Amino acid sequence: MITDDYGRPVTSMRIQVNTTCNFKCFFCHMEGTGVHSEKMTPDEIERIVEIGHKMGVNKIKFTGGEPLLRNDIVDIVMRTRKHIDGDISMTTNGFMLPVYAEKLKAAGLDRVNISFHSLEREGFQFITGTDSMDKVIEGIKAAKKAHFDPIKLNFVVLKGVNEDQVQRLVNLSAILGVRVQFIEYETTKESINSEDFQRYHVDLNPIEREISKSAVEIKHNVLHNRPRYIVQTENGYADVEFVKPMMNSDFCSHCTRIRVTSTGLLKPCLMRSDNYTDILREIRKENSEEKLTNIYVKAVRSREPYWKESYEDSGKVLRTVQGYNGN
């Protein structure tokens, strides 16, 4: 296992397998990349996974775009499982899970995050640009039938759009037996004053405080150092997390990810596009194992917390930013 210059180990890899999607969510960050027609082959993805695993990665998440638009996605998961005995997961909009859930589970996928940003059809259409809520609900049911565990619903909280649905989703998650992640709408430092961010961003701290009052147990998610609330509802117990990256150096200080774009670039941080390392080019040149490992190490060493106030070299501790949303 290797660490970056801030003492953070890199144990997980987030692989963007494509940039195309059948939904058009207006807030989608596209994993910090643009749209590209080029994409890695299953062989190339497997090679990058193999390199990462040799350097300490034992957790993989596949993203897009929409990963299930790749007709070779089952093969990609199967190849990944040959090298990774830890957690393999995928973020999907759920539309095609009725087709793929059983096949993905058999190939070695452990769990799924399903994007589900509204409980109301009109809001769902506004967010995704599609009338596909019923298909996504079918996808959630297919994931349950395939015995993915856990299944997480990703819900980006948006001012004036869905913020009034939080408690309803908590109740629904208890009925369905799935977890829910309430996610903060995020943007770069340069776009904090943008019209969209100011219009839709919601401070999740008051919502989290209210939900926590019903918690009968608080667990801990090591990634990003956040609590998980086991909440008593009228329908049983719900498992709830809040993902709050904005201006949150504690979030960054517990990040253990290296990212891979659909075009084979190692991307040290979601929010930055100025420090890519092109490992795919070197793989296609059939460079030596040593050369590829050195390229990977270079990318890890270039990781730097995006949200930070200062770094205390003596204790290797990132100070939490004060004065924004209580973080």
C-alpha angles and dihedrals in degrees: 000000000000130000133210123241090275093059095254115141118225108224103145136057126203110203122196104207096184143350100222120102138177090217127066105209105180095216097048111136092200089221087292094298138101128242115291131179092204117087138171122263121239088254091055094046090050091051092054091047089051092052092047092048092053087055095050107280113139102156126069132187122188118210140163153136083301110327094204091066086076108089089205095054093110090054090049091053092046092051091048093052089059089069105027122065092172130074120325115185142161138213111219140160087235096231094121099033092103086065099038110027099092093041093050092049091051090049092056108269109148104193147349139224109212120201107230111159104167140031092203123077095224092051091046090054092047093052101039102028089231140091092230106120093115091052091051091050087052087051092054090051091048090052090052091049090051089053098237108172122230108015111194127197112214111213118180106205112227127189112245092003112067110343090109091060098066098101092042091055091048088055092046092050089056090053093048095042094234133124123246129215117198105205129201116234102246138194140167125281089255093056102046090106094045119126094244095049093048091046099048109022116113127194102234096194097086090046091050092049091053094048092046090061088071094047116122091183136016118210128183133241109204093204106088090353098262133152126243114214120212099205129195112228134171087258098050131272125341126199110217135181133179119214108202113170101155115111088341114135091177087063090053096042090061096045112124099174137117114190130216120202123218088256094055101260119143106231115195095194136024093221098050131070100175102081108053121150116207106222095157092063090055092046089054089051086057092235121182125275089250093054093049092047091051090052091051092049090050090056092049092049090054092059112119129173108257097206110047140130099196142338120229105212094194095059099020089230127146113219115228114247110248130213103034122100091328094292 
